[in-house]
């Protein structure tokens, strides 16, 4: 009998998955910290050294100038007092209410070259490169490689995948966000789902049971690959004595291949195989494109089951969790990036991912609830506002990009849903077991829009997290339906992708905080740090929704010139902020001469 195809809106249930929460045995040892390396320029000739040289010239013939020397020594304190007095008078006028700032020069700039020549470090014969030339940038790159090999210090900009930092939500593949990664030598591309609720990065490999790469609906739309362990010249097997091998009890010998198995929340969904190491291809995002190759540990997924065989992550999963085996943990541990990353979730399904991004100074934040035995991106919510109703709650929830929608347990699920229903003005549809959402409504037919109650979360830090997409709109042949996109959970609260829409989310594992900021993911200045506090993000009691009323948030684009001005101002040193401090500064300075 041919398989019956359900109406389009019924496909929501069959293609929405929870990949994040899983059962996995992982090592628990704390991650090592990698400090940034700071190189000091050669010291410039100090005022003290110049005074000393002048004194040695004056003393070259003591018999002829002894009287002058005595006179000069007697007048020296008086001279100092006069100079201090004059400069202090100037400082009283110029320093009040101001700050001192110091210019920073690159080692190849003209002032530094002149100072270096004066210090005897370089000569004009060294032919230091002129700024803007090929030699200038080549020498910079050579020096970077000399100092750090192929690693990037934590002071550098974020990293993205070599094919870019864009992510795409694919409704036919579980409503998850996907991106393209390149693995191995030569590089092979994989379209992987991004999952902050799990740790292991795995791809189909040396397959015994994997999702088909051709002959299916999704395979005709996307280019899919299978990793060949013998086809990469940089591939290495991970043995059972490796610290990242969590299932050593399954190893017959110490140097056997390390096995792994990861089971996910979705029914009978798992991946099994062996651990391997290979090169992950990345690139910098600081404007000067530099390709970076990082050895990472990943799962050679030989046997997949459940959702991985058809409509969820058929070409691999990129775990972004906190355990040592995740790619963010490896990149930070090896010194490539700061221990943080960000994801942006756009209203149009297009997003971004950036490794090493620690967010901006004006983002909202709340701390993680860290479980040492299995750390996750778990946060605490203290209040939920539904329209005009404020609900006091005390719940913890996992921020999980690998879950399509948001899952809440009772009683908070019942309270939130009932409050939403009481403030809705549209007719509620009868429950349908084929749809995961209980509270669905017919959209107003006259204006093609409806007023729905807004939704906002109050975090443990008291910061507000307005939810810009609390509903999902479903279209049929004759009408529009909208549902509160929250599902009743049996035992775990999960903030899914739908609640993250419209935000730049920062998973800062160094500070152990979750950061968020309303953002347009299409903004070209995605990785810029802004210092202006944004306008209030409070959501009104009710918002209009509908296909004709949908709009993306305004861009927060800022020019490079503006950012440079902001950065220069914010990095100035506040040495003199009052007349008294100016005088003290100058007195101390000239006493050192």
N, C-alpha and C positions, 0 to 999 in steps of 0.2 A: 504494500500500500504506500503510495507516495506520501511524503511528509507534508503535513498541513502547515502552511505559512501563516502565522498569526498576523493581525493588523500591526501596522508600524509602531503604534504606541505600546503595544504589548511586548515588543522586542526589548524594551528598557530592562525588564526583569531578567531576561536571559543573558544580557550582555554586560551587566554591571557586576563587578567582582570586588571582593576584599582580598587583596594579596598580602597586605602588610603584616598582619599579626601572624606569627608562625611559630613552629616548634623547631628549635635548632640548638644543637650543642656547640657552644663556642667558648674559646679560651677567655678567662676572666681577668687576666693580668692587666694592670693599668698601662696606658699608652705612655711611651716616652715622649718627652718634650724636646723639640728642636728649636734652639735659639737662633735669632737672626745674627748674621755676621756683619760687622760694621768696620769698614776700612778707613783708616785715618790718613789724611793727606800729610805730606812732609811738612813739619812746622816751618812757619815763615820767620824771618829775622825779627826778633822781639825788640821793643824800644830799649830794653835793658842792654841787649847786646850792642846796639848802635851807640848807646852812651858809653859803654865800656870801650869800644873801639876809639871813640873820640878822645876819651881820657888817655889811652895809650899813646896817641899821637901827641897830645899836649905834653906828656912826660918824656918825650924822646930826648930832650936836651935839658935836664934838670938844672945844670949849672948856669944856664943862660936865662932861664925863665922862673927861677924859684920864687921871686917876689910876686910875679904875676899869678903863680899858682896859689900862693897863700891868700892873695886878694880874692881870687875866684872862689876858693873854698869858703872864705868868710861870707861872700855875697850869695853863695848858692842857696842857703835857707831862705834868704830874703827874696831871691828870684822866685823860688818855689811858691812862697806865700803870695807874691804879686800875681803869679800865673793862676794859682788856685782861686784867688779873689776875683780876678777878671772872668775866669771861666764859670765860677759859681754865679756871678751876676748874670751872665748869659744864660746859665742853666735855670736861674729863677724865672727868667722870662720865657724860656722856650720849653721847659720841662713840665710846667704846671698843667695838670690835666692831660698830659700826653704820654706816649710810650716811646721807648727806643726800639728800633728794628735794625737788623743786620742783614746785609745782602749775602746770599749764598751763591757761590760760583762753582761751576763744574770744573773738573780738573783740566779740561782741554780749552777753557776759555782764555781770552787774551790776558786779563789781569792775573790769573793763576800762573800762566806761562811766564809772565814777567817776574812775578814773585819767586817762582821756582828758579829762574835764571839767576836772580839776585842771591838766592840761597845756595847756588851751586849745584842744584839738583838736575837741571837740564841746561842745555846750551842751544843757541839758535840752530846749530848743526843737527840737532835731533829731529828737525822737521816734523814737529807735532802737527797733527792733521788740522785742517781748517774746517770749521763747523759747516755742515751742510754737504760736505764732499762724501764720496763713497768711502774713502779711506777713514774719514771721521767715524762713520757708523761701523765700519769693519773693525776698527781698533776697539771701539766700545764693546762690540760683541765678543771679540777675542779676549778682552779683559774679563768679561763676565764668565766666559767658559774657563778661563784660567783660575778664577777665584772660586767658582762654585761648580765646576764641571757642567753637568746638564741640569742641575737643580736650581730652583728658584727660592730665594729667601722669603721670609714672611713679610718683608717690606715691599715686595713686588706686587703687581696687579694680579687680579684673578686669572684663572685658567678656564678654558672651555674645551670642548671636544674639537678635534681637528676639522670636522665638518661644520663647526659653528655651535652657538649656544642655544639655538632655537629648539623648542619642544612643541609637540602637536597633540592635541586631544583627539583621539580617534574613537568615535562612538561605536563603530562596528567591531572594535577590539576592546570592549569593556569600559568605554568612557575613560580610559587612562591616558596619561601623558607619555608620549614616546619621543625618542630622539635617536639619532644615528651615531654609533660609535665605530671606531676603526681599531682593530685588534690584530696583533701579529706582524710578521715580516715575510712577505709583503702584506700590507694592511688589508684586512677583509672587513667589510662593513656589515653591521648588525643593527636592526631596528629594535631597540630594547625599551621596555616599560620602566619608568622611573618610580622607585618605591622607597619612601622614607621609613616604612614599617618593617623592613627586613634588611639584612646585612650583606648577603652574598651576591656578587655579580656573577651570573652564569649565562652561558649561551649554548644552543644545541651543538653537540660535538660528538663525533664518532658514534652516531646514533644507533641505538637499538629500538627506541620508541620515542620519536619526536614528532612535532607538528609538521605536516607536509609543507613543502616550500613551493609547490605548484599544484594546479588542478583544483584549487579552492577559491572561494569568493575573495578572501583577503589576499591570497597569493597573487591574484591577477592585478591587484591594486598596488602592491608594495613589492620591492625587491628584497628577498629574504635569502639568508646564507646559512651554511653549516660549517662550523669550525673543524678544520682538519689538523689534528695535532702533528702530523708528519709534514704538513705543508708550510709550516712556519719555521724559519731558521732560528728564531729567538725563543722558541717554546722550550719550557723546562717543566718536568714533572715535580710535584711537591710530594716529598716522602713523609713517612709517618713520624719521623723524628723532628719535623718542622713544628715550631711553636704555634702555627696557625692550624695545625691538624687537630680537630676537636674529637674525632672518632677513632682514636688510637686503639680502642678496645676491639675494633674490627680489623686491625692490621695483623696479618700473619707474621710479618717480620718488620724489623726496625726501618729498613730502607725500602719497604713496599710503597706502592702508590697510595697516597692518603685518600680514603673514600669520604664521601659526604652524602647526606640526605637532608633536605629541607622540606617540611610540610607546612602548608599555608591554611588559612582559615576557610577559604572556599572549599566546598565539599570534595574530598579525595583529590586535592590538587597538590602535587609535589614534584620535586626534581631530585634525581639521583645520579651520581657520577663520581669523578675523581677531581681533586684540586690540581691546578696547573698554574704556571707563571708565564706571562708574555708581556709584550710591549703594548701599552695603551697610548694611542696617539692623541696629543693635546696641543693647544696653542695658547699664547698669551692674548690678553684682551686689552692691553694698554696702548693700542694704536700702532706700535712697532711690532708687527707680527713676528713671533718667534715660535717655531715648532719645538715641542717638548715631547720626549719619549720617556714614559715612566713604566717600570716593571710593576705589574700588579698581580695579585693572586685572584684567580677566578675559578668558577666551577665549569668543568667540561661535562655538560649535561647530557648524559647518554640515554637516560630514561626519564620521560616526563609523563605526567598523568593528569586527569581531570581537565580543568579549564585550559591548561597549557597546551592541550592537543587541538584546540579549535579556535576559541574566540578571545583569549586573554594571553598576552605576552607570548605569541607563538615563536618569536625569534630571540627570546631571552629576556632576562630581568636584571635591572641595575639596582642592587641594594644600596641604600644610602644611610643605613643605620649607624649606631654608635660603636658597634663591636670592632675589634681590631682587624677583622678580615674585610671590612667594607672599604671601598675605594677611597672615600674621603679620609678615613683613618690612615690608610697606607700613604696617601699623598702628603698628609700633614706630618706623619711620622718620619718620612724620608726627606722632609724639608722643602717640598715643592710649593706648598701653600700654607697659609694660616689655617688653623683647624676650625674651619667654618665654610659653609656654602649657602647659596640662596637659590630659590626657585620663584618664578613669576608665573601667575596663572591669569591669562587674559580672558576677557568676556567672549572673544571670538574663538577660543580654543587654542590660540597660539600663545606660547610662553617662552621662558628662558631658564637656563640653569647655569650657574657660575660657581666654580670651586675657588675657595679662598676669599670670597666676598663676605665681609663682616657687617654689611649694611651701612646705614647712614646715621648721623648724629641725631636726627629728628624722628627716628622710627619709634614706635611703641614697643615695649618689651615686657616679658614675664618670665620667671625662672622655670627651669625644668624640674620635675620631681624625679630625682635620679635614684634608680634601683641598682645598687652595685652589682647584683647578681646578673642582671640583664638590663642594661641602660637603654632607654627609649626616649623619644621626644614626647614625653608625657607632661601635661600642664594641668593647672587647677583653675576651674571656673567657679566663681562665687555668686554670680547673678546672671539671669537671662531676662532680657526685656523683650516682650512680644507686644508690638504696638504700644498701647498705653499701660500695659500690665507689667509690673516688675516682680519677677520670681526670685526668691532667695534660694540658692542651691549650694551644695558642697559636693562637687564631683570632679574627678580627674578624667582626662581624655587624652588619647593619643592623636597627634597630628600626623596623618598618614596620607601621603600622596598616592599610595597604591590602593586606596579605597575610593570608589567613584562617588559615593554619597555619604551622608553623615548618619551614624548609628548611635542611639542613646538607649539606656536602660530605664526601666520604670524605677521610681515614680516620675523622674524628670521628663521622660518621653510623654507620659500621659498629661502632665501639667502643661508642657509646651504646646502639644498638639491641640488640647482642648481650648487653651487660650487663643491660639491661632484661629480655631474654628469659630469661636464665639465672636470674634471681630471681623470675620470674613463676611462679605455681603452677597456672595454668589452661592448658587445651589450646589450642595455637596452631592457627589455621585455615590452610588452604592458601592461598597467595597468589592473589589475584584481580586480573587486569589492569584491571578496571573500577573498582577502588578504589585511591586514591593511596597508601594505607598498607600497608606490608609486614608489620608485626607486629600482627596482630589475634587476639583470643582470645574463646572462649566464656565468658561470665560464669557463675560457679558457680550451678547451677540450684537448689540446696537453699536457700540463704539470700538469693538475689537480690543478693548482694554478692560482691566479690572483693578480696583483698589484692594491691595492686600496688606495685612499688618506687617510692619517691619520687624526685623530680628537683630538683636545685638547681644554680645557676650561681654561680661565683666570678668577680667582675669584676676588672679591672685594679687598681681601688682596694682590693681585698681584701674588698669588701662582698659579702654574700650576696644572691642573688636566687632564693628558693625558687619553684618553678613549681607553682602550685596546680591547674592544669588541663593536665597533660601528656597526657591521653588524651581521646578522643572516644567517647561511647557511642552506639551505633547500635541501633535497635530494628527487629525484623522481626515478622512475624505470630506467630511461635512462640518467639522467643528474644531475648536481649540479647547484643550483641557490643560489646567495647571494643577500641580500637586505640590504639597509641602514635601521637599526632598529630604525627609528625615525618616529613618527606618527604625523600628523597634529592635533592640538588641537583646540577646539572651544574657550577656554578662560582661560586655566590654563597651566603653564609650569611645567612639572614634570620630574625630573631625576629619571629614573626607575632603576631596578636591572641590566639591561644589561650594563649601563654605570658604575656601581659600581664593575663590575667583575674585579678580580685581586687586589682588595684593602681591607685593614683593615680600616673600617670606624668607627670613634668615634663620638658619639653624646654626647658631653659634655654639660650638662644642667647647671652646676655650672658656667663655664666660658662663656657659651652661644656661643660655637664655634663648627664648624664641623671640624674634623680632618681626615686626610687620609694618607695612606702610602701603597706603593706597597708591597704586601705580599703574601707568599705561605700559604694558610690556612691549609695545612697539616703539617706545621712546629710544632714540639712538644713544642717549646718555644713560643707559641702563645702569652702569656701574659707578655713576657719579655719587659722591657724598654731598648731600645738601645740608645747609645749616639753617635755612629758614623753616620755622615751624609751620606746617601746613594748616589750612583752614580746618575748622572743626569737622570731624568725620561722623558726627552724630547723625543717625538715620531718623527721618521724621516718623511719626506714628504710623503712617501708611504711605505706600509708594505705588505709583501706577506702573503696571506691567502689561506687556502685550508685544506682539511682533512689530507693531508700528511705533511703539514708544521706547524701543530699546536703544540705548546709546552707551558708548564707552566713556570712561572717565576722562576728564581733560588732561592733556599732556602736561607733565611737570618738566618739560625739556628746559635745559639750561645750557647756555653756550660755554665753550671751553674758556673763553676770555673771562666770563663771569666767574667760573669755578676757579680759575687761576687767581683772580682778585681775592676771592673768598679765602683760598688756601694761603695766600700771602699774608692776609690780615690775621688769620687765626693762628699762624705759626710765629708771630712776632713775640719777642720776649719782653715782658713787662718789667723792665729794670728800674725805670724812674716814673713814678706816678704822682710825686709831690715835690715841692721845692726842697724840703728837708732831705728826702732820699737822694735827690740830685746832688746836693752839696756833699753828702756822705760818700756818694759814689766817686765824685771827682777827687775828694781828699784821699780816699784809699788808693785810687788809681795813681796819683802823682807821688804818693809815698812809696810806691813800688818802683819808681824810676831810679 
